[in-house]
Amino acid sequence: MGYARLIRDIPDFPQPGILFRDITPLLNDAEAFRQAVHDMAAPFKGQGIDQVVAIEARGYLLGTPIALELGTGFVPVRKAGKLPFRTHQADYQLEYGSATIEMHQDALLGNQRVLLVDDVLATGGTMAATIRLVEQSNAQVAGIAVLIELIALNGRVKLGDHPLSSLMQL
């Protein structure tokens, strides 16, 4: 399916110099959304995935239905201070600043295989921090699924040897 036609480019958002990839047109197209979820989950079916871990906020829009597609639970990774229980924390750099993300300490068991999900892989900072959160829980990153990989930003290099599946490379 030609997903790229459903991605809108927004220049200078959230600040000047950033080209934001807006996935809301894809989400608004029921058939394309359903197919994207199916296609993102497909490489990981039968791979023993125990949990899907998705990154706030747009990662949730894809991670939750992917968890349902794979028959797993769902673990949210949030910005610092948003989760109500004890958390693991990881700092990271964005294209336009730095931040901290958190995951509940009891969200994963040490022997679980997890799939990490987000909408866009840009510089790789957020995903690398999420890998560190999973490692703090002694769980194993079995794979990473993103809708869009921004090739020019070379985020893939920050992910180590974890299998990465992206539906679109822009």
ABEGO torsion letter per residue (X at the ends): XBAAAABBBBBGOABBGBBBBBAAAAAABAAAAAAAAAAAAAAABGAGBABBBBBOAAAAAAAAAAAAAAGBBBBBBBBBGABABBBBBBBBBBAAEBBBBBBBAAABBAABBBBBBBABBBAGAAAAAAAAAAAAAGBBBAEBBBABBBAAAGAAAAAEABBBBBABBX
